């Protein structure tokens, strides 16, 4: 039987929980010092308290923002996005006001009503005409906009200059002999491969969802696709001949040409380590992978080359993706209005010349490097001024504009529906099968995968 003291303790704890719950749910209306009402906006994905530099910079950004909008208070959590935790927090009413998530989540958050429709807000934004609307594609549904971009990537070909030089892939004029198409890719990979020294011509992502994700570019280059709309219904089309041809090409890289790393089902982190230690000549990667090669694996920046992905039978294709801000559709209108001001300001601020200079100085003090977003979020003067500000910091702010400007002509967003399941449960296993079984049948593998994905997922798309 509970004692009086236990009951007192229980009531005290319950009171604290209740106060915390009320405080969280009333976070949109707070009193600032001096009694002025302020709107409080909370975002996820912020820095941890131990990351002193990141916290300092974020607080400086908030101070800049408050010069324009003193009535808005910005707070943050360090909770990252995952689909499961996000769904739980939305159902429980504990999701932040602004959520930083992946480009693949557009259909999921829009169709379930989690993301606020930003179309009217965007129409009134003074910088809307300088936004590269191609970047908004993952979060446009039936003409409505549901997110703004934070940063982004385009997939490119990273090559190890040291291995290229050793293999005679540097001509007398100083030009690196990077492959322009699939045929040249095979030839270059063979020249780079040296099994006795443990060197693979190409590092292939063969593990789980990464294998499916990495398969995208090959299919597009072959002229195929994954999901297409026909007569108002969405169909899985990655069992068609173009996708089959792409999987057959991967199978040939493994069994006929033998140019892949010894651990065929490697994750991207393992590939980075091998690339930096001169065991891999080429691998797919975006600009944001380069800082890890230098900071974590101590590779010299001068030894890293970046080129366009090789063109396939149907031409070039470069996957795009990145991180985006959505606004919680369940929050009060005044919080949503304040949240849009913050994400619009942040989106623009990512290209602010002064902040770019600060990043450059930070990295120099830390003895590390970072990367500008390769994806052109803005066009025209905003983008030009940002690149000019970054130019003096080429040693610490990685950028290959000549590559990414060309790659932007061939942008392909990730498939619009159920990407994570597509990669991990359907494409990934098919790719892994051709890497591990010499007689695997690409047509049967993709046919079975497309039927399963159609029945389980695309048939439910309205």
VEXVORO-302819 format. One line per field, with one value per residue (C-alpha): residue in three letters; residue number from 1; chain; z, x, y. Coordinates in steps of 0.5 Angstrom, whole numbers. Layout:
! residues N
residuo c(ALA	...);
num c(NUM	...);
cadena c(A	...);
pz c(Z	...);
px c(X	...);
py c(Y	...);
END
This chain:
! residues 462
residuo c(UNK	UNK	UNK	UNK	UNK	UNK	UNK	UNK	UNK	UNK	UNK	UNK	UNK	UNK	UNK	UNK	UNK	UNK	UNK	UNK	UNK	UNK	UNK	UNK	UNK	UNK	UNK	UNK	UNK	UNK	UNK	UNK	UNK	UNK	UNK	UNK	UNK	UNK	UNK	UNK	UNK	UNK	UNK	UNK	UNK	UNK	UNK	UNK	UNK	UNK	UNK	UNK	UNK	UNK	UNK	UNK	UNK	UNK	UNK	UNK	UNK	UNK	UNK	UNK	UNK	UNK	UNK	UNK	UNK	UNK	UNK	UNK	UNK	UNK	UNK	UNK	UNK	UNK	UNK	UNK	UNK	UNK	UNK	UNK	UNK	UNK	UNK	UNK	UNK	UNK	UNK	UNK	UNK	UNK	UNK	UNK	UNK	UNK	UNK	UNK	UNK	UNK	UNK	UNK	UNK	UNK	UNK	UNK	UNK	UNK	UNK	UNK	UNK	UNK	UNK	UNK	UNK	UNK	UNK	UNK	UNK	UNK	UNK	UNK	UNK	UNK	UNK	UNK	UNK	UNK	UNK	UNK	UNK	UNK	UNK	UNK	UNK	UNK	UNK	UNK	UNK	UNK	UNK	UNK	UNK	UNK	UNK	UNK	UNK	UNK	UNK	UNK	UNK	UNK	UNK	UNK	UNK	UNK	UNK	UNK	UNK	UNK	UNK	UNK	UNK	UNK	UNK	UNK	UNK	UNK	UNK	UNK	UNK	UNK	UNK	UNK	UNK	UNK	UNK	UNK	UNK	UNK	UNK	UNK	UNK	UNK	UNK	UNK	UNK	UNK	UNK	UNK	UNK	UNK	UNK	UNK	UNK	UNK	UNK	UNK	UNK	UNK	UNK	UNK	UNK	UNK	UNK	UNK	UNK	UNK	UNK	UNK	UNK	UNK	UNK	UNK	UNK	UNK	UNK	UNK	UNK	UNK	UNK	UNK	UNK	UNK	UNK	UNK	UNK	UNK	UNK	UNK	UNK	UNK	UNK	UNK	UNK	UNK	UNK	UNK	UNK	UNK	UNK	UNK	UNK	UNK	UNK	UNK	UNK	UNK	UNK	UNK	UNK	UNK	UNK	UNK	UNK	UNK	UNK	UNK	UNK	UNK	UNK	UNK	UNK	UNK	UNK	UNK	UNK	UNK	UNK	UNK	UNK	UNK	UNK	UNK	UNK	UNK	UNK	UNK	UNK	UNK	UNK	UNK	UNK	UNK	UNK	UNK	UNK	UNK	UNK	UNK	UNK	UNK	UNK	UNK	UNK	UNK	UNK	UNK	UNK	UNK	UNK	UNK	UNK	UNK	UNK	UNK	UNK	UNK	UNK	UNK	UNK	UNK	UNK	UNK	UNK	UNK	UNK	UNK	UNK	UNK	UNK	UNK	UNK	UNK	UNK	UNK	UNK	UNK	UNK	UNK	UNK	UNK	UNK	UNK	UNK	UNK	UNK	UNK	UNK	UNK	UNK	UNK	UNK	UNK	UNK	UNK	UNK	UNK	UNK	UNK	UNK	UNK	UNK	UNK	UNK	UNK	UNK	UNK	UNK	UNK	UNK	UNK	UNK	UNK	UNK	UNK	UNK	UNK	UNK	UNK	UNK	UNK	UNK	UNK	UNK	UNK	UNK	UNK	UNK	UNK	UNK	UNK	UNK	UNK	UNK	UNK	UNK	UNK	UNK	UNK	UNK	UNK	UNK	UNK	UNK	UNK	UNK	UNK	UNK	UNK	UNK	UNK	UNK	UNK	UNK	UNK	UNK	UNK	UNK	UNK	UNK	UNK	UNK	UNK	UNK	UNK	UNK	UNK	UNK	UNK	UNK	UNK	UNK	UNK	UNK	UNK	UNK	UNK	UNK	UNK	UNK	UNK	UNK	UNK	UNK	UNK	UNK	UNK	UNK	UNK	UNK	UNK	UNK	UNK	UNK	UNK	UNK	UNK	UNK	UNK	UNK	UNK	UNK	UNK	UNK	UNK	UNK	UNK	UNK	UNK);
num c(1	2	3	4	5	6	7	8	9	10	11	12	13	14	15	16	17	18	19	20	21	22	23	24	25	26	27	28	29	30	31	32	33	34	35	36	37	38	39	40	41	42	43	44	45	46	47	48	49	50	51	52	53	54	55	56	57	58	59	60	61	62	63	64	65	66	67	68	69	70	71	72	73	74	75	76	77	78	79	80	81	82	83	84	85	86	87	88	89	90	91	92	93	94	95	96	97	98	99	100	101	102	103	104	105	106	107	108	109	110	111	112	113	114	115	116	117	118	119	120	121	122	123	124	125	126	127	128	129	130	131	132	133	134	135	136	137	138	139	140	141	142	143	144	145	146	147	148	149	150	151	152	153	154	155	156	157	158	159	160	161	162	163	164	165	166	167	168	169	170	171	172	173	174	175	176	177	178	179	180	181	182	183	184	185	186	187	188	189	190	191	192	193	194	195	196	197	198	199	200	201	202	203	204	205	206	207	208	209	210	211	212	213	214	215	216	217	218	219	220	221	222	223	224	225	226	227	228	229	230	231	232	233	234	235	236	237	238	239	240	241	242	243	244	245	246	247	248	249	250	251	252	253	254	255	256	257	258	259	260	261	262	263	264	265	266	267	268	269	270	271	272	273	274	275	276	277	278	279	280	281	282	283	284	285	286	287	288	289	290	291	292	293	294	295	296	297	298	299	300	301	302	303	304	305	306	307	308	309	310	311	312	313	314	315	316	317	318	319	320	321	322	323	324	325	326	327	328	329	330	331	332	333	334	335	336	337	338	339	340	341	342	343	344	345	346	347	348	349	350	351	352	353	354	355	356	357	358	359	360	361	362	363	364	365	366	367	368	369	370	371	372	373	374	375	376	377	378	379	380	381	382	383	384	385	386	387	388	389	390	391	392	393	394	395	396	397	398	399	400	401	402	403	404	405	406	407	408	409	410	411	412	413	414	415	416	417	418	419	420	421	422	423	424	425	426	427	428	429	430	431	432	433	434	435	436	437	438	439	440	441	442	443	444	445	446	447	448	449	450	451	452	453	454	455	456	457	458	459	460	461	462);
cadena c(A	A	A	A	A	A	A	A	A	A	A	A	A	A	A	A	A	A	A	A	A	A	A	A	A	A	A	A	A	A	A	A	A	A	A	A	A	A	A	A	A	A	A	A	A	A	A	A	A	A	A	A	A	A	A	A	A	A	A	A	A	A	A	A	A	A	A	A	A	A	A	A	A	A	A	A	A	A	A	A	A	A	A	A	A	A	A	A	A	A	A	A	A	A	A	A	A	A	A	A	A	A	A	A	A	A	A	A	A	A	A	A	A	A	A	A	A	A	A	A	A	A	A	A	A	A	A	A	A	A	A	A	A	A	A	A	A	A	A	A	A	A	A	A	A	A	A	A	A	A	A	A	A	A	A	A	A	A	A	A	A	A	A	A	A	A	A	A	A	A	A	A	A	A	A	A	A	A	A	A	A	A	A	A	A	A	A	A	A	A	A	A	A	A	A	A	A	A	A	A	A	A	A	A	A	A	A	A	A	A	A	A	A	A	A	A	A	A	A	A	A	A	A	A	A	A	A	A	A	A	A	A	A	A	A	A	A	A	A	A	A	A	A	A	A	A	A	A	A	A	A	A	A	A	A	A	A	A	A	A	A	A	A	A	A	A	A	A	A	A	A	A	A	A	A	A	A	A	A	A	A	A	A	A	A	A	A	A	A	A	A	A	A	A	A	A	A	A	A	A	A	A	A	A	A	A	A	A	A	A	A	A	A	A	A	A	A	A	A	A	A	A	A	A	A	A	A	A	A	A	A	A	A	A	A	A	A	A	A	A	A	A	A	A	A	A	A	A	A	A	A	A	A	A	A	A	A	A	A	A	A	A	A	A	A	A	A	A	A	A	A	A	A	A	A	A	A	A	A	A	A	A	A	A	A	A	A	A	A	A	A	A	A	A	A	A	A	A	A	A	A	A	A	A	A	A	A	A	A	A	A	A	A	A	A	A	A	A	A	A	A	A	A	A	A	A	A	A	A	A	A	A	A	A	A	A	A	A	A	A	A	A	A	A	A	A	A	A	A	A	A	A	A	A	A	A	A	A	A	A	A	A);
pz c(0	-2	4	5	3	-4	-6	-5	-9	-14	-15	-15	-21	-24	-23	-27	-33	-33	-33	-38	-43	-42	-44	-50	-53	-51	-54	-60	-55	-50	-46	-48	-43	-42	-43	-50	-53	-58	-62	-61	-66	-65	-70	-70	-73	-69	-66	-60	-54	-54	-61	-59	-66	-69	-63	-63	-71	-70	-64	-69	-74	-70	-67	-75	-76	-70	-72	-78	-74	-66	-65	-67	-62	-65	-61	-63	-61	-64	-66	-73	-78	-78	-81	-75	-70	-74	-75	-68	-66	-70	-68	-61	-62	-60	-67	-68	-72	-77	-79	-83	-87	-94	-101	-101	-96	-101	-102	-95	-91	-97	-98	-90	-89	-84	-88	-89	-96	-97	-104	-102	-97	-103	-108	-103	-102	-105	-108	-111	-118	-116	-114	-118	-119	-121	-114	-111	-115	-110	-105	-111	-111	-116	-117	-109	-106	-99	-97	-98	-99	-94	-98	-104	-108	-115	-116	-119	-121	-116	-118	-115	-118	-115	-118	-125	-126	-124	-129	-135	-135	-135	-142	-143	-143	-136	-138	-133	-138	-134	-138	-142	-143	-141	-145	-143	-136	-137	-140	-135	-129	-132	-133	-126	-123	-120	-116	-114	-110	-108	-112	-115	-121	-119	-112	-112	-106	-105	-98	-97	-99	-101	-107	-109	-108	-112	-118	-120	-124	-128	-130	-132	-136	-140	-141	-136	-130	-123	-123	-128	-128	-134	-134	-127	-124	-122	-125	-123	-129	-127	-130	-137	-142	-140	-133	-134	-139	-133	-128	-133	-134	-126	-127	-132	-128	-123	-127	-134	-132	-125	-123	-117	-110	-106	-101	-106	-101	-98	-95	-97	-91	-93	-100	-97	-93	-99	-104	-99	-98	-105	-106	-111	-117	-118	-114	-114	-110	-108	-106	-99	-99	-100	-93	-90	-94	-92	-85	-83	-87	-88	-96	-99	-103	-109	-110	-111	-118	-119	-126	-129	-129	-135	-140	-141	-148	-147	-145	-138	-132	-125	-119	-114	-107	-101	-94	-94	-89	-88	-83	-78	-81	-74	-71	-70	-76	-72	-71	-78	-81	-76	-78	-86	-84	-81	-87	-92	-89	-87	-95	-97	-92	-94	-100	-96	-97	-90	-87	-93	-91	-83	-85	-89	-83	-78	-82	-83	-75	-74	-79	-83	-90	-91	-98	-101	-103	-110	-112	-115	-110	-113	-120	-122	-117	-111	-113	-117	-110	-106	-111	-111	-103	-103	-108	-103	-99	-104	-99	-94	-98	-103	-110	-117	-120	-127	-126	-122	-127	-133	-128	-127	-134	-133	-126	-124	-117	-114	-115	-112	-108	-102	-104	-98	-99	-106	-105	-99	-100	-108	-112	-106	-106	-114	-114	-109	-113	-119	-115	-111	-116	-123	-126	-123	-128	-128	-132	-127	-121	-123	-126	-119	-115	-119	-118	-111	-110	-115	-111	-104	-105	-112	-112	-106	-109	-110);
px c(0	3	5	4	11	10	4	7	13	8	4	10	13	6	6	13	11	4	8	13	7	4	10	12	5	4	11	8	7	12	14	20	24	20	13	13	9	14	13	17	19	23	27	30	37	41	48	49	51	58	59	61	63	57	53	56	55	48	47	50	45	39	42	42	35	33	35	30	25	25	18	21	25	28	30	33	33	39	34	35	30	28	21	19	21	18	11	11	13	7	2	4	4	11	14	18	15	21	23	30	29	31	29	26	21	16	11	10	10	5	0	0	-2	5	8	5	3	8	5	2	8	13	9	10	17	21	27	22	24	32	30	32	25	29	31	24	22	22	17	12	6	0	3	4	10	12	19	25	32	37	43	44	48	49	52	59	65	71	77	84	89	95	92	91	98	101	96	98	92	95	97	103	98	96	89	86	83	77	72	66	62	61	66	71	69	70	77	79	77	81	88	87	85	91	89	96	97	89	87	80	79	72	69	62	56	53	50	43	39	46	46	39	40	47	43	39	44	46	38	37	44	41	34	30	26	23	16	12	5	0	-7	-7	-4	3	7	14	18	24	23	24	29	33	34	35	41	44	44	47	52	54	54	59	63	64	64	67	71	73	74	71	73	74	69	63	58	61	58	60	64	69	69	72	77	80	79	83	88	90	86	80	81	74	67	61	60	58	61	60	64	70	71	71	76	81	79	77	82	87	87	91	85	90	89	82	79	72	68	61	59	60	54	50	47	42	46	48	44	46	42	40	38	39	36	30	26	18	13	9	2	-1	2	-2	-2	2	8	7	8	14	17	17	21	26	27	26	32	36	35	38	43	46	49	50	57	59	57	61	67	66	65	72	75	72	75	82	82	80	85	79	76	68	64	59	53	54	46	45	39	39	41	43	46	45	49	55	56	56	61	66	66	68	74	79	78	79	83	78	71	71	68	68	63	66	64	57	55	55	52	46	44	43	39	35	31	30	23	17	14	17	24	27	23	25	32	33	27	27	33	38	37	37	44	47	44	48	54	54	51	55	49	43	38	37	31	28	30	28	21	20	22	18	11	12	14	7	3	5	6	5	-2	-4	-2	-8);
py c(0	7	11	19	20	16	20	26	24	22	28	32	28	29	36	37	33	37	43	41	38	45	49	45	45	53	54	59	64	66	73	76	80	87	83	83	77	73	67	62	57	50	47	40	38	43	42	39	43	40	43	49	52	50	53	59	60	58	63	69	67	68	74	77	74	78	84	83	80	81	78	71	67	61	55	48	41	36	31	28	26	19	17	13	18	23	19	18	25	28	23	25	32	33	34	41	47	46	39	38	32	29	30	23	25	29	25	22	28	32	26	25	32	33	38	45	48	53	56	62	64	62	67	73	72	77	72	67	69	67	60	55	51	45	44	44	38	33	37	40	36	38	44	46	47	44	45	50	47	48	45	39	35	32	26	26	21	22	19	18	23	19	12	15	18	11	8	13	16	23	26	30	36	35	33	27	22	21	17	20	14	7	4	9	7	0	1	6	2	-4	0	2	-5	-8	-15	-16	-9	-10	-4	-4	0	2	2	0	1	-6	-6	-6	1	4	-1	1	8	8	4	10	13	7	6	13	13	7	11	7	10	7	10	13	16	13	15	18	11	10	4	1	1	-2	-8	-6	-7	-1	-2	-9	-7	-3	-9	-13	-8	-8	-16	-15	-10	-16	-22	-20	-14	-16	-9	-8	-8	-15	-14	-13	-11	-5	1	8	9	3	5	12	9	5	11	15	9	9	2	5	9	11	12	15	21	28	34	33	27	30	33	26	24	29	31	23	19	24	24	30	35	35	28	28	29	30	29	28	21	17	18	11	9	14	20	23	23	26	24	30	30	34	37	41	45	43	47	43	43	42	48	55	60	65	60	57	65	66	59	61	67	63	58	63	67	61	59	65	66	59	63	70	72	74	67	64	68	66	59	59	62	57	51	54	55	48	45	42	43	44	44	49	46	43	44	51	53	60	63	69	74	71	65	69	73	67	63	70	70	63	63	66	60	54	51	50	50	45	47	45	49	47	40	42	47	42	37	41	40	33	33	27	28	21	17	21	15	11	11	8	2	2	2	-3	-8	-8	-5	-7	-14	-15	-11	-15	-22	-20	-18	-25	-30	-30	-34	-29	-27	-19	-19	-24	-20	-14	-17	-20	-13	-9	-13	-13	-6	-5	-9	-7	1	4	1	5	12	16);
END
